[in-house]
Amino acid sequence: MPVRSRALTAPLHDVPSSAPEVLGPVAGSAGTQVWVRFLHFAPDARAVALAPSGWWNPDPVDALDLHPVGGTGWFAAEVAAPADWIAGYRFAEYRGRADPPWWTTGLKRLEHPDVRMSAGCANPRGLTVKGGARTSLICVPAINAAAHPVLDLFLTPESWPEHVQVHRLGGDTGGPIGPPGKGPGDMDGGPAVWWWAASSAGTRETPLIVFFDGEAHVRNHDTPRFLAAAVEAGLLPPVTAVFVESGPNRAQVLGVPGGRAQWVARTLVPLLLNTGLESPGTGRVRISRDPLQRMVTGSSFGGLSTLFTLAADPGACGTGIVQSPSLWRYPEGDFAELLARALVRGAVPKSQRKPGGTSARMRLRLAAGRFEGNAVARCTGLHAELGGLGLDVGPAVTAVSGGHDWSWWIPHSIAQAAELLR
């Protein structure tokens, strides 16, 4: 992808210790781009490059290289970025003698004996990603505003509750997280599942949000704490969240018509409706009987599983929040048509199966990152196919200025849930 960058426009007077700095708009961009200064300390590195999610093949090849700042050990560069950019990023540090390997291989999955990937020390914001690696977080202030309070909250984890009660339902992997809870019936043989309920839920029925890739949400991203903060701030009504493990065979159980999708629709949600949830700390929690108040959400393969869950039984979960679905896994054209038929059979009465009629029994919202290849285009095609058959898919696909990235998946899913639960 074309990338514009430049060396420092002003000297560094003090040792940097803050997040990347937004310097101002890029001339001639009509406010759509800004200059962002990145800093990284790597005193023994010969070359350093910025590696943001989705920006894997910069053009020119050295456009994301940082420049040494005197003999300080610091490297710096100013990069032109979208004014609504949100992304995880790391730095590639090279200690070899030849040209940096990313000039020929790109920055994605960079494996080289003389390259070390680092989240950096100058940015206090970050996430833990696959394999336990840390990634830093950049969010350009143009979208960190009053119009985006959920995102604003996501960027200030220091304001979240220090501890929330997360309960284990079933499964035999991963170990308990939080105090043990009472499971919703017989969960033997199913995946590990964790749940959290707002303390203000009381005995009334609460909306349900089912998250795929549950172990990532619970162990890496503190999503239960973020949900608790959103409820406390009044941005989200009291909800119950259930986190379903994907496990070591993720590609076999997520993104396929059976697997976790079928299990959620035909086993988990019916059990939750029949028995509710209960623990010493929360008492008994009941789940809403309105299918539209029962949501399922996932990203990547989990985005596909969200679609397959609704197709398996829209009466189990009537609302799907789909992020960066891995549509490349299925043939273009055929998949959209087959999925549309499956969804329509369950959600749209025959009398409404025509353009202009929308189902009151199912809602789908689609989102993808602008830096995910053709993901936005493929989601737009699926959106048109499903909307043309009468499904409520919202006005358009949400195109986020990010990559295939937890950095926006987490706040977007909560913001979308909040909007649909108003």
ROMI-935384 format. One line per field, with one value per residue (C-alpha): residue number from 1; x, y, z. Coordinates in steps of 0.25 Angstrom, whole numbers. Layout:
N
num = c(NUM;...)
x = c(X;...)
y = c(Y;...)
z = c(Z;...)
***
This chain:
422
num = c(1;2;3;4;5;6;7;8;9;10;11;12;13;14;15;16;17;18;19;20;21;22;23;24;25;26;27;28;29;30;31;32;33;34;35;36;37;38;39;40;41;42;43;44;45;46;47;48;49;50;51;52;53;54;55;56;57;58;59;60;61;62;63;64;65;66;67;68;69;70;71;72;73;74;75;76;77;78;79;80;81;82;83;84;85;86;87;88;89;90;91;92;93;94;95;96;97;98;99;100;101;102;103;104;105;106;107;108;109;110;111;112;113;114;115;116;117;118;119;120;121;122;123;124;125;126;127;128;129;130;131;132;133;134;135;136;137;138;139;140;141;142;143;144;145;146;147;148;149;150;151;152;153;154;155;156;157;158;159;160;161;162;163;164;165;166;167;168;169;170;171;172;173;174;175;176;177;178;179;180;181;182;183;184;185;186;187;188;189;190;191;192;193;194;195;196;197;198;199;200;201;202;203;204;205;206;207;208;209;210;211;212;213;214;215;216;217;218;219;220;221;222;223;224;225;226;227;228;229;230;231;232;233;234;235;236;237;238;239;240;241;242;243;244;245;246;247;248;249;250;251;252;253;254;255;256;257;258;259;260;261;262;263;264;265;266;267;268;269;270;271;272;273;274;275;276;277;278;279;280;281;282;283;284;285;286;287;288;289;290;291;292;293;294;295;296;297;298;299;300;301;302;303;304;305;306;307;308;309;310;311;312;313;314;315;316;317;318;319;320;321;322;323;324;325;326;327;328;329;330;331;332;333;334;335;336;337;338;339;340;341;342;343;344;345;346;347;348;349;350;351;352;353;354;355;356;357;358;359;360;361;362;363;364;365;366;367;368;369;370;371;372;373;374;375;376;377;378;379;380;381;382;383;384;385;386;387;388;389;390;391;392;393;394;395;396;397;398;399;400;401;402;403;404;405;406;407;408;409;410;411;412;413;414;415;416;417;418;419;420;421;422)
x = c(0;5;10;16;26;36;48;46;41;46;57;54;58;54;54;41;31;18;9;10;7;-2;4;-6;-13;-6;-6;-16;-23;-36;-34;-35;-20;-11;3;6;20;25;37;44;56;66;80;86;78;83;69;55;42;27;18;3;-8;-11;1;9;15;18;21;32;38;45;33;31;45;49;61;72;72;86;94;82;77;64;58;46;38;25;15;3;-9;-24;-31;-40;-29;-29;-19;-10;5;19;33;42;57;68;82;88;97;90;78;66;58;45;49;47;37;28;25;14;19;33;42;57;68;73;59;52;37;35;22;31;33;28;13;5;-7;-7;-13;-8;-10;-8;3;4;11;8;4;3;-10;-11;-24;-24;-32;-42;-50;-47;-58;-71;-78;-71;-72;-70;-57;-53;-55;-48;-35;-36;-35;-30;-44;-50;-54;-42;-48;-61;-66;-64;-70;-67;-78;-72;-61;-48;-38;-32;-34;-44;-44;-51;-59;-66;-81;-92;-94;-106;-109;-101;-89;-80;-73;-75;-64;-60;-70;-69;-79;-81;-94;-95;-97;-109;-116;-124;-135;-140;-137;-125;-120;-110;-97;-89;-75;-67;-52;-56;-42;-36;-47;-45;-30;-24;-34;-41;-54;-63;-56;-59;-73;-75;-69;-79;-91;-86;-84;-98;-93;-99;-111;-109;-105;-100;-88;-84;-70;-69;-55;-50;-39;-26;-34;-40;-40;-48;-59;-60;-64;-71;-86;-85;-75;-77;-88;-97;-94;-97;-110;-115;-109;-104;-114;-126;-120;-117;-132;-137;-128;-122;-109;-106;-94;-92;-88;-99;-111;-119;-119;-130;-128;-137;-148;-147;-138;-134;-128;-120;-107;-95;-82;-69;-58;-50;-54;-63;-70;-73;-78;-87;-94;-95;-101;-112;-114;-115;-126;-130;-139;-127;-120;-127;-116;-102;-90;-81;-66;-56;-62;-53;-61;-49;-51;-62;-64;-69;-83;-88;-85;-94;-105;-105;-104;-115;-124;-121;-123;-136;-142;-142;-144;-152;-167;-170;-179;-167;-156;-155;-147;-152;-157;-149;-149;-153;-148;-133;-123;-109;-98;-86;-72;-58;-45;-40;-27;-31;-30;-43;-51;-60;-63;-67;-75;-82;-86;-91;-99;-106;-109;-115;-122;-128;-135;-142;-132;-129;-115;-114;-112;-97;-85;-77;-63;-53;-39;-32;-27;-30;-29;-34;-31;-44;-52;-54;-59;-67;-75;-79;-82;-91;-98;-101;-107;-116;-120;-125)
y = c(0;14;21;35;37;47;49;58;72;77;72;64;72;62;47;42;35;36;30;34;49;54;66;72;70;66;77;75;64;72;67;52;50;54;53;44;43;30;27;15;12;1;5;-8;-8;-5;-2;-1;-1;2;-10;-6;-16;-17;-8;-20;-16;-1;5;10;-2;7;16;11;11;20;29;29;41;45;35;34;20;26;24;33;36;43;35;40;33;33;43;32;22;11;0;-9;-8;-13;-10;-18;-17;-22;-25;-31;-25;-26;-18;-20;-33;-26;-18;-31;-39;-29;-27;-38;-51;-46;-57;-55;-58;-44;-38;-35;-31;-21;-14;-2;5;19;15;11;6;-8;-21;-36;-43;-58;-65;-55;-45;-30;-20;-5;3;15;23;36;47;50;38;39;49;51;45;32;30;15;16;27;18;7;15;18;4;11;16;2;-6;-12;-26;-33;-47;-56;-70;-83;-91;-104;-110;-116;-107;-94;-94;-86;-71;-64;-72;-84;-83;-92;-97;-96;-111;-122;-116;-128;-130;-115;-105;-96;-85;-73;-63;-49;-42;-27;-26;-17;-28;-32;-43;-37;-42;-37;-36;-47;-45;-58;-55;-65;-67;-66;-69;-57;-48;-53;-56;-45;-33;-32;-31;-34;-22;-13;-17;-14;0;2;-2;7;19;17;14;-1;-6;-17;-29;-44;-48;-62;-65;-78;-84;-87;-96;-101;-106;-92;-94;-107;-101;-87;-82;-94;-97;-107;-106;-95;-88;-100;-103;-89;-88;-102;-105;-93;-83;-93;-97;-82;-79;-91;-90;-76;-74;-74;-71;-67;-53;-50;-58;-64;-57;-59;-57;-49;-56;-47;-53;-39;-36;-49;-45;-53;-46;-51;-46;-53;-68;-64;-54;-66;-74;-62;-63;-78;-77;-69;-78;-90;-84;-70;-73;-75;-62;-52;-41;-43;-34;-38;-33;-36;-49;-58;-59;-63;-77;-79;-77;-63;-62;-77;-74;-62;-68;-81;-73;-64;-75;-81;-68;-65;-78;-76;-61;-56;-60;-64;-52;-42;-49;-38;-25;-14;-24;-26;-37;-33;-46;-44;-33;-33;-23;-24;-17;-19;-12;-3;-9;-24;-25;-27;-30;-17;-20;-35;-31;-20;-31;-40;-28;-25;-40;-41;-28;-30;-43;-35;-37;-25;-23;-8;3;-1;-8;-1;2;4;10;-2;-16;-30;-25;-27;-12;-8;-21;-20;-6;-7;-19;-12;1;-7;-15;-2;4;-8;-9;5)
z = c(0;-3;10;12;23;27;37;49;46;60;69;82;94;105;106;100;109;103;93;78;76;65;59;50;37;24;15;3;10;13;28;24;28;39;42;54;61;65;75;78;87;81;84;78;66;52;46;52;45;49;47;48;46;31;26;23;9;9;-4;-4;4;14;16;30;34;46;46;57;66;67;76;87;83;79;65;60;48;44;37;29;35;33;43;48;49;60;60;68;64;67;63;55;61;51;56;43;33;20;16;25;22;21;9;1;10;16;30;32;40;39;43;43;52;53;55;68;69;80;85;89;102;99;98;111;103;97;96;98;85;80;86;98;90;93;83;85;81;73;72;65;73;62;66;81;83;90;78;82;97;96;89;99;110;103;103;118;124;137;139;138;151;157;158;153;156;144;145;139;133;126;119;124;118;122;137;145;143;155;166;161;157;155;141;132;133;127;119;119;105;101;101;113;115;124;128;134;138;142;157;154;146;159;156;143;130;123;109;105;97;93;89;81;84;98;104;97;102;117;118;108;107;120;112;125;132;119;119;134;131;120;129;140;131;125;111;112;119;129;121;123;114;111;105;97;96;82;87;80;68;65;49;51;61;56;42;39;39;50;61;71;63;64;78;83;75;79;92;100;98;100;113;117;114;122;135;135;142;157;166;180;176;166;170;159;145;135;120;112;104;92;82;77;91;90;82;77;72;66;57;46;47;59;49;40;52;56;42;44;58;53;41;50;58;58;70;79;76;67;66;60;61;50;49;38;34;27;15;7;13;3;-12;-15;-20;-16;-1;0;-8;1;14;10;7;20;28;20;23;38;39;28;25;11;9;12;4;-6;-7;3;13;25;36;50;55;52;51;45;45;37;39;33;33;21;22;21;6;-1;12;12;-3;0;12;4;-6;5;11;-2;-4;10;10;-4;2;13;25;34;31;34;24;21;24;35;29;40;37;43;40;44;58;72;74;68;69;84;85;72;77;90;83;73;84;91;79;76;91;92)
***
